Amino acid sequence: MSRSLLFIPDISGFTKFVQTTEIAHSQHVISELLEVLIDANTQRLRLAEIEGDALFFYKEDAIPSQEKLLAQIETMFTAFYSHLKLLETNRICPCNACATAPDLELKIVAHSSELNFIEVRGQRKPFGPQVIEAHRLLKNSVQSDNYALISKALAEDVGLTLDYSSKIFGFESGQDNYDNSVVEYLYAIIDQDQLNLRSFEEGTRMRFEQEADLVKEADFTVSAAVLMEYITNYTYRHHWVQGVDKFEFNENEVTRIGTEHICVINGKHLNFVTVTKEAEPGELVYGEMSTSLPIVDTVYQFYTITPRSSTSCRLKTEVYWEARSVFKKLAIALFGKRVFKKNLDSAINGLATFVNKEEANN
């Protein structure tokens, strides 16, 4: 029987992250990161299991070369920290989950052995003592939560020694005792500053010289952070925005600058992108922009939330639009502005009713 690869990327700090942050957003962040790691699989590894904050991959009867193995590890670290940088840069949510996501780290354990399998409800999965040993290697003596660990067995299979050195990897030796059996390994602490993080498009941050075309203000008896969640969480939209058939969005993604959602109205799809603009210290700002409305070329709507106390805040909603053609300018003057105002009044009144109802039920 040929030897196989066992490969486990594990997000470090997950338990503390979930215990000390908002559960829903922490789940979204972890879900996004796990998807990023799955997409970074360049060696056609098979995913045996998603284990909470970890992924259990294997490659049956084949072990990548030393070069490919280390490249796979580097690719996953690069993808992971690139996404954390995106989350940090484009964050608009003030909650602890989103604020502390950049503190998460990654460790990868890689092992090799002959594999046995078990079939459960038609799914074939690796099984046996070597699978247990690979998972036990996650509990080790390495004084870091940001490392790549390669078992001695795998190191010998790919010819990896302590002499190997690169910009990313500088290996040290380690060992731990599991059930009175010593397991040796090589490990390298990963310095994320040495990774060639992927570039990404920073979300739009607007600055307006002119006054808003429409403004509406209202007071709410909830904290600024709670109101921000009601506004930015699209699962709530249908409760307070009327006249929309449905909202389409990625339910496993925390809203941030650059995220998109679609309003379907009478079968027509209106695309919106999350943007922001300058704000005063302490203010929370969420904005969305669309070029899908036929009456204008571009429309921006911003929700600026100013805390009044721990249980109250003031919401200022501003609408800006751009119309270049004479026809569109005339249409706005004749009826468009009234339509925008009516929709804005309806939405904010609906938001107030929804928030009051939700808070009364909590």
N, C-alpha and C positions, 0 to 999 in steps of 0.2 A: 504494500500500500504506500502511495506517495505521500509526502508531507504537505500540509496545508497551512495557510496563513490565517491567523486570528488577529483581528484589528479592531480596537475599541477606542474611539474618541469620546471623551467624557468632559462635560462642561463643569468646571470647578466653581464652587461658590453657589451652586444651585440651591442647596438646602437653606442656607442663610438668606439668599436672595428671596426665596418664596416666603420664608417665615417673617421677614422684615419689610416686605413690600406688598403692594396691592396684587392680589392673586390673579385677577383677570389679565392685567397687563404683563405680569411676569410670565404667565403661560404663553402669551402671544410672543414675547421676546424669545423665550426658549424655543418655541415652535419655529420661529423664523431662523434661529441659529442652527437648529437641527436640519432644516431644509437646506441651508447654506452648506453644511457639511456633507449632506447627501449629494448635492450638486457638484461638490468638489471631488467626488470619487472618480479618479482618472484611471484606475487599475481594474475596472470592472469587478470590483468586490461585490459580493452578494450580501444584502442586508438581511441578517437573520432575525433581528429584533430591535425595536426602539425601547430602550430601558430607562424610561423617565427622562433623565438628563444626559443619557449616553446612547450611543449607537453600537451595535454588535455586528461587525462585518466579518466575512470570511472569504477566502479564495480556495476552493477545493482542488486538491492534488496539484497545486502550483504555488510557487513562491516567487514574487518579483525579484529582479536583480537588486543588488545593493543600491545602485543608482536610482532605479524606479521606486524602491521602497522609501528612500529618503526624500525623493521628489514628491511622492504622495503625501508624506507627512508635512513637508513644507507647504504644499498646496493647501492642505486643510487649515494649517495655522494662518496662512495668508488670507484665505477666504473668511475665516472666523473673525480675525481682527479688522479686516477691511469692513465687514458688516457692522461691527461694534462702532467703528469710526463713523460710518454713515448714520447710525442711530444717534450717536452723540451730536454730530454736526447738524442734523435736520430735526432734532427733537423740538416739539412744542409742548408736549405734555409735562406738567409739573410734578407728577406722582413719583413716589420713591422708586418704583420699578423701572421707569424710564430713566430717571436721574442716575441710578446706580448700575444700570446695565453695563456701562463701560468698565466696571470693576470685575466683571466675570472673566474667567481664564479658561484655558483649555489644556487638558493633558491627553496624551495618546499612548496607549499600551499596545504593543505588537508582540505576538508570540507565534511559535510554529510547532506543529506536531502532526502525527497521524490522526485523522478524524473519524469518529463514529457519528452516526446520525440516528435521530428518532423522528418518527412521523406522528404529528398531532393534528387531527382533523384535516388531513390531506396536505399539511405543510411539513416539509422536511427541514429539520434543524440540527445543527451540530450538538453533540451530546457526549458527555463523558468527563473523566478527570482532567483532561487538558483544557477543556472549556472552563471548568471550575478554576484551574490554576491561572488561566489568563485573567479572569475576573478578580482573583485574589491579588494579582499584581497591581491592581488599582489601589490597594491598601498597602503602601510601602513606606520606606523611610526617607524618601526624597523630600528635602526641605524646600518644597516649592509646590505650587498648584499649576505650574505652567511649564510642562516638560514633555519630552518624548522618551518613552522607556521601551527598550528592545530587549527581550529575554535573551539569556546566553544561548539558548537553543537556536533562536532565530538569527542571532548575530553570527553564530558558527555556520548556519546555512547560507548566509549571504556574504560571508567573509568580512564582517565588520569587526574592527579592533579599536582599541583605545587610541591608536595612532591616527585614526581618521580625524580630520579637522577641516572645517569650512566656515564661511561667514555665519552660517546658521547653527551648525552643530559642533559642539566641543564636548565629547563624551567622557563620562566618569563611570567608574564601576560601583556597583552596589549589590547588596544581597539582603534577603529577609527570610525568616523562618516561618514556614506554614505547616502546621501539623507535624512538627519535628522533622521537617524536610527543608533543607536550605535551597532556595532558588536564587540564582545569580542573574544579573542583568547589567546592561549599559544604559545610561540615561544622559540626556542633554537638556539643560535649562534653556528655554527658548526666549531670546530677547526680542520682543516684538518690534523694537526700534530698528532691528536689523532686517526685518521682513520688508519686502517690496510691496507695500500695500497697494491695492487696486484703487485707481482713481474712480470717482463717482461724481455725478452731476449734483451740485448743491442746489437745493430748492430755491425758488424765487423769493427774494425779499424786496418788497416794493417800497418805493418812496414817492409820495404824491405832493406836488406843489400846490394843486388846487384843492378847494374844499370838496367834500363828498357831495354827490348829487342827491343822496338821501341819507338822513340820520334819524335813528330812533333810539331812545334811552329808556331803560326800565330797571327797577330795583328787584333783587331776589333775596329771599331769606335762606340762602345756603352759602357755603363757602365758595370762594372763587374757583378752587380746584374741583369741587363737585359740579359746579355749573359748567366748567370746561369739559368735564367728562360727558355730561348730558349733550353738549353741543357737538363734540368731536367724535363720539361713538355712534357710528352710522346705524347701529342696530336700534337706536332710539328714534331715528329721523321720522319714520312713518307715524309716530305718535304725535308729532307737533308740526310737521310740514304737510299741508293738505294739497290735494290735487295731483299727487304723484302716484303712478301705478305701483312702482317698486323702486328700491334702491339696490344697485349692484355694487359690491365692493369685496375686498379680500377680508374675510372674517377673522383670519389668523394674523392680521397685521395691525400694529398700533399706528394710529393716524400720526403722520409726521409730514414735514414739508416734502412735497413731491409725490405723496400718495394720491391715488385717484379714486373717484367713485362716479357712478352713472345714475342719473335720474331718468327713469322711463316715464314719459308723459304721453298718453294717447299713442303709444307705440313708438314714439320718437325718443332716441337716446341722446341725452344731454350730458356731455362729459365735463367733469370738474376736477381740478387739480388743487391740492392744498398749497397755499402760499402764506406768507406772513409779511408784516411791515414793522417799522420801528415802533417801539413802545417805551413808555416811562418805566422807571424801576418799580418792580412790584406788580405791574400789569401783566395779564395773560392775553395773548393775541392768537386767534385762529382766523385764517382767511381762506377763501376758495375763489378760483378763477375759472371762467369758461369762455370759450370762443364758439360755443354751439348754439347760442340763442340767436334766432334769425333777425331780431330787431336791432341788435347792436353787434359791433365787431368783437368787443371784449367786455366782460362784466366782472367786477371784483366785489366781493362782499366780505367785510371784516367784522369779527366779534371781538371787542376789547373789553376785558373783565377787570374791574378795579375792586380789590378787597376793601370792605368797609369795616368788617370785624371777622372773627373766626367763623361766624355763622351768617354773614350777609355780604353782599357785593352789588355793584352796579354794572349793568351791561350797556355798552354803547355799540350799536350796529350801524355800520357805514356801507353805503353802496356807491361804487364808482362805475361809470361806463364810458366806453369809447365808441363813437360812431363817426365814420369818416365820410360817408356819402351823404349828399343832400337829402336823398329819400329817407335814409335812416334817421337823420337829425329831425326831419319833419315828422316822421312817425312817432318819435319819442315825444316831441313837443305836443302832438295832437292827442295821443292816448297812451304812449309807452310809459311815461313817468307815473301816470295814475295807476297803471297795472303793476308796476314795480312797487309802488307805495302800498297798494292793497295787499299784495303778496307778502311784503315785509311786515305790515301790521298783523296780518293773519298768522304768520310764522312766529313772531315774538309773543303774541297773545297765546298761541297754542303752546309755545315753550313754557310760558309761565304756568298755564293750567297743568301741563304734564309734570313739571317739576314739583308743584305743590302737591299733586296727587301722589307722586312717587315718594316724596318725603313724608307724607302722612301715613303711607303704608310701611315705612321703614321703622 
